[in-house]
Amino acid sequence: MGLELFNTLILSLLVVVAVLSLWVRDLVVSAVVFGIYSFLMCLLWAEMGAVDVAFTEATVGAGVSTVVLIATVFNLKRKAKD
């Protein structure tokens, strides 16, 4: 019962974050939402017993990729103000 509730909660949050990513217009918020999605996937992989995949998702997906995306957004030059 407990694991099914946890899986349902994580999968529901994944759907909410995926829909949120479609509505977000700010690039920094988009990078943060991507990091949240990767972290939730990390939790799901760990719960399924794939600890090596969860560790890789945490380091690459939620860690390195999010930092690189945020650094890229801050280094962009915009021509027009939104």
ABEGO torsion letter per residue (X at the ends): XAAAAAAAAAAAAAAAAAAAAAABABAAAAAAAAAAAAAAAAAAAAAAGBAAAAAAAAAAAABAAAAAAAAAAAABBBABBX
